[in-house]
Amino acid sequence: MATQWLGAIPPPPGVTPNIIDPPSQLSGNIALHTVCLTLATAAVAMRVYTRTIVTCTKMGADDYFCLASFVLTVAFSGLMIKSYTLGIGRHLWDTPPLWVPHALKWFTFAQYVYLILTATIKLTFLFFYRRVFSPQTLSNILITFGITFVTVTHVAILFATIFSCSPIARAWNIAIPGRCINPTILPYLSGALSSATDLYVLILPIYPVWNLHMKLRRKIKLLGVFGLGILYVYSPVAIQRL
């Protein structure tokens, strides 16, 4: 039990470890996730209320993906806060070594959920585009390609992340014998692919909106509404990820 109260690594010269009440990012993260979940809850509640009460229309695939995204957002926040309670956001010399694998395990699970979450958010927009722009043939082709592109890309990134270490548990516990791929490769690759799908979802409405029979000013305003909607939904998740 004595080793539990020693830091995971020696402190820098002149620094005294503080195991009992160390500086931590826990309270800041709880506040951050609370704000982001409040925004996400408000957005989803307004969407469901509008669809079911105001317009009295049947829920579509985009609505179900939206609800799935909300559930995953709650799960992601819970996993992140759990990892911070176990030592993430603290100096390693202020963290008991027995805590580190547990903190990293919950943090790793949060990253898995985050990858699924970003995919469901993008699919929400793509299925929304399909519902709004369905009469246009080329738009349907572009949307179908986007759905396939996002699904395949994110499934590949998820599996590559999960199986980046052999055995899988070595990702959060280096004491387990095994090996992991170069940790600098996967983040850059997944970041590039995720950015590509983000950009595709963002610019996809330009073609169908531009072909609508309306004045240029209204087209620009409509594209602005799409852009603001995407930013509103993405922002809480992106901030939580940081």
Secondary structure, DSSP 8 states (H G I E B T S, - for coil): -GGGGS-SS---TT----SSS---SHHHHHHHHHHHHHHHHHHHHHHHHIIIIIS-----HHHHHHHHHHHHHHHHHHHHHHHHHTTTTS-GGGS-TTHHHHHHHHHHHHHHHHHHHHHHHHHHHHHHHHHHSTT-HHHHHHHHHHHHHHHHHHHHHHHHHHTTEESGGGGT-TTSS-EE--TTHHHHHHHHHHHHHHHHHHHTTHHHHHTSSS-HHHHHHHHHHHHHHHHHHHHHHHHHH-
